[in-house]
Amino acid sequence: MTNSTSRKSVMTLFTTSTCALSHCARLVMYEKGVTADIEFFDPSKPPEDLLELNPTGVSPTLIERNLVLYDSRIIMEYLDERFPHPPLHQMDPVSRANSRMLIKRIDQDWYQLLDEILNSGEKKSARAKKMLKESLIAATPVFESQPYFMSDEYSLIDCTMAPLLWRLPSLGIDISSLSPAIAAYAERLFSREAFQLSLSEDEKRMAPEKK
């Protein structure tokens, strides 16, 4: 493994082209302006150099010299600390802890439903889609309160939300039907240059058709 990692002289992110969690990591990279190699791969055929470093072949996997990280949220945190400007976390410990709890809640409540929609049978998928839509609508006051997710500043929480919201139209959920506040929030996220740069070709095709 040492020989494999030493061959990676530049930071490398192994990622698939449609995974929302991989998209989150890519988005943080572009928000930070990190110089890195982004290597897309077919999840059914992980490349050998990835498997040498991470036998699970999971996406995303971040390689930097002898460091191998393969959890999206850990990668996001690492990038924010490794490249402190612009900061995507609050600086004080209490705010940072609260942000981590919010991201954990988003994963448990909304990303879990996204996974069920994508990977379950038709009946369970339809139920999860209904639950996700209703849960987002119920959170409308959160989206109304501040420009970004419970904050006046763009943060790692928004880097978590953007890939989730981007995928809704491809799942048959019209963002504009949720609430004006959610639609406006999504547009703020999608219009950022870093977000547009983070999109893979497959993700670009997830955009809703313009009416």
N, C-alpha and C positions, 0 to 999 in steps of 0.2 A: 504494500500500500504506500509506503514511503516513496518508492520510485515513481508510482503513478501520480501522486500528488505533486511531487517535485517537478514533473513535466508540465504542470499547470502553472506557468509563471504569471499568468494574468487571471484575475477573478473570472470564474466561469459559472454560469447558471444553466443547468440542464432543466429543460422545461417542455411540457407538452403544449400544444397550440390551443386547447379548449378548456383545460383545467382551470377553474376559478381561483383555486388556491395558488397555482402557479402564476396566474395573472396578477394576483396581489403582490407577489414578490417582484415581478417585473415592473409593476407600477411604482413601487418604492424605489427601485433602481433608477427609473427615469426621473422621478421627482427629485432624487438626490444628484442627478447628473453623473452617476457612477460610470466609469469606463470599465466595461466588462464584456466578455464573450457570452452571448446568449445562444445556446445550442438547443434547437427544437428536435424532439425525437418522437417516434411512434411508441406509445406506451406498451404495445404488444411486442415490440422488439427493441428493448433498451440497448443502447450501444455498449460495446465491450468495455470501453474506458470508463463509462459510468458504473457498470457492474463491478469493476475492480475496486472502485472507491466506495460504492454503496450497493452491496449485493441485492438489496430490495428493489433497486431500479426505480424508486419512487420519484414522482415529480411534485414540487421542484427539489433539486439538490444543488446546493451552492458549494463550490470548491474555491478555496483560496490558499495556495501553498499547502500546508499540512492540515488545514482545517476543512472538515467535511460536515455540512449542515443539511438536514433533509426534513425539516419541518417548516412549513410556510411562515408561521407566526414567529418562530425563532429566527428565521432568516430576516424577516422584516425588522425585528428588534435589533439584530446584529448590524444590519445596514444603517439603521438610524444612529447607533452608537459609534460605528466605525467611521461614518461620514456625518459629523454632527451638524453640518449646515446644508440646507436649512433644517432646523429641528422639526421632527414630526411627532414628538412627544413633549408634554409639559416638563419643565425642568425639575419641579419639586416632587419629592417622593410620593406624596399623597395623590397628586393629580395623575402621576404615572401609574400608580396602582389602580386608580379608578378607571383609567383608560384600558388597562389590561383586563379588568373585570368586564367592561363593556364589550370588548372584542370577544371575550370568552362567551358572553351572553349571546352575542350575534352568531357565533359559531353554533352554539347549542340550540338556539331558537330558529334561526333562519338558514344557516348553511346546512344544517341537518335536514331540513325540509327540502332544500335544493338537491341534496344528494338523493333523497327519496324520489323526487320527481324524475331525476335523470336515470336512476338505477333500479326502480321498482316496477312491478307489474302495473298494468293499466289502471286497475281499481285503486291501488294504494297511491299511485302517482297522482291521480285525479284528486284524491283526498288531500294529499300533501300540498298540491297546488292551491286548493281552496283555503287551506290553513295558512299558507304563506301569504296569500293575498289579504286575507282577513287580519292577520297579525300585523302586516305593514300598515294597513288602513288604521288599525287601532293605535298605532304609534304616531299618527299624524301630528299630535301636539308636540312631539319631540322635533319633528322636521320643521314645524312652524316657529319654534322658539328662537333659533339662531341660524346663521347662514350655513354652518356645517353641523355635523352630528354632535349636538350638545356642546358646541364650542363656536367661538367667533373666528377661530383659526383652523385651517386645514390640518388634519392629523392622520396618524396611522389608522384611526377608526374609519376615516373617509376612504383610505386606501383599501380597507376591508370591505366597505359598503359598495364602492364603485363597481367592481367585477360582478357582484351579486345582482345589482340593479341592471347592469348592462345585459345580463342574460335573460331578464324577464320577458322581453318581447318574443324571443325565440322559443319560450316556453308557453306562449299564448297568453301572457299577462301584459295588458296594455298599461304602461306606467301612468299615462294621463288619466286612466280610470281609477287610480288609487286615491289621489287627492292632488289639488293644485300645489300644495306645499312639497309633496314628495316629487312631483314632476319637476318643479323648479330646482329642488335640491339635486336631483339626478342630472339636470342640464348643467348646473354649476360644475359638477364633477366631470361630466363627459366633455365639456368644452375646454378643460385644461390641456395644455400642450403635452404634458407628460402622459396623460391618459391616452391621448390619440397615438402617441409614439409607442405606448406599451402594447397596443393591440396587435395580435397576430393576424395573418390573412384570414384564418378561419373565424376569429373573433370579429373582424370587420364585417363579416357576412351576417353576424347576429344583430346588426343594427336594424331598427324597425324601418319599414318602408315609409318614405315620405308621402304624406297624403296631399 
